[in-house]
Amino acid sequence: MGRIKTKLVKGIAHRLVKVHSDEFTSEFEKNKGLVEKYTTVASAKMRNTIAGYTARLVKQRIIHEKEPKRRMHEEDFSKFYQ
């Protein structure tokens, strides 16, 4: 089980990815510099947490775009019901 992120971290990360979606990548180090550039976060720990969460959001977006959406009515249930 992963660590729980606060609403503050999630809100800032979602807002940054939404506004600057073309700049953020799935690499933590690049995102750390971008978070430093676009926010006024006082602590390094908070900056790193936001950068890590932005990397996670970008990875999820990439996976979501690659995989086709599966619909329940399109699946073959014959393997379950014989």
C-alpha positions in Angstrom: 0.0 0.0 0.0 1.4 3.4 -0.9 1.6 6.6 1.1 -1.5 8.8 1.3 -1.2 12.2 -0.3 -3.0 15.2 1.3 -5.6 17.2 -0.5 -3.2 20.1 -0.7 -0.6 18.0 -2.6 -3.2 16.5 -4.9 -4.8 19.8 -5.6 -1.5 21.6 -6.4 -0.3 18.6 -8.6 -3.6 18.4 -10.5 -3.6 22.1 -11.1 0.1 22.1 -12.3 -0.5 19.2 -14.7 -3.6 20.7 -16.0 -2.1 24.1 -16.7 1.4 23.0 -17.8 0.6 19.5 -19.2 3.1 19.7 -22.0 6.1 20.4 -19.7 5.6 17.8 -17.0 7.0 14.3 -17.7 7.1 11.0 -15.9 10.6 11.8 -14.6 10.8 12.9 -11.0 14.0 15.1 -11.4 12.6 17.2 -14.2 9.3 17.6 -12.3 11.1 18.7 -9.2 12.6 21.7 -11.1 9.3 22.6 -12.7 7.5 22.5 -9.3 10.2 24.8 -7.9 9.7 27.1 -10.9 5.9 27.3 -10.8 5.1 27.2 -7.1 6.3 28.9 -3.9 6.6 25.8 -1.8 8.7 26.6 1.3 9.9 23.1 2.1 11.9 20.6 0.0 9.9 17.7 1.3 6.6 19.2 0.1 8.2 20.1 -3.3 9.4 16.5 -3.7 6.0 15.1 -2.7 4.3 17.3 -5.3 6.9 16.4 -8.0 6.5 12.7 -7.3 2.7 12.9 -7.5 2.9 14.9 -10.8 5.1 12.1 -12.2 2.5 9.6 -11.2 -0.3 11.6 -12.8 1.6 11.8 -16.1 2.3 8.1 -16.0 -1.4 7.4 -15.4 -2.4 9.7 -18.3 0.1 8.0 -20.7 -1.3 4.5 -19.8 -4.9 5.7 -20.1 -4.2 7.1 -23.6 -2.5 3.9 -24.8 -5.0 1.4 -23.6 -8.4 1.1 -25.4 -11.4 1.5 -23.2 -13.0 -1.8 -22.4 -16.8 -2.1 -22.3 -18.7 -4.8 -20.5 -21.0 -5.5 -23.3 -18.1 -6.0 -25.7 -16.3 -8.7 -23.6 -16.7 -12.3 -24.3 -18.3 -13.9 -21.2 -18.5 -17.4 -22.7 -15.4 -18.5 -20.8 -17.3 -17.8 -17.5 -20.6 -19.3 -18.5 -20.6 -22.7 -20.2 
